[in-house]
């Protein structure tokens, strides 16, 4: 099942207080970037983020889920209605995420 544009719009609205949020469609799902770094995505209308130490610390009860078969586990964000939490989560994760690879 692909994610809906309505759920994507909801998540993007929740993250609208952060500068540098962008999304990229990928086979019916959406990858989410914060200031150029991949933070996670929208998969089957679930907001999943990379399992960084900060994300694990801020969401100790978060379920580890597969975004799609064969992928690495990511953490399900349940607090999608809490803009302050989402902002703090992404800001805490940022320094732990790898920088984008340089294009040749």
GIKAMO-V854412 format. One line per field, one symbol per residue. phi: phi as a letter, one per 20 degrees, with the letter a starting at -180 (. if undefined). A space follows every 10 residues. Layout:
# GIKAMO-V854412
phi: ???
This chain:
# GIKAMO-V854412
phi: .efefffgff ffffeffeen ebccfblndc edcclndfdq adcllcedcf efgffffecf effecefafn effceeeeef edgfffffff fffgfeefff fffe
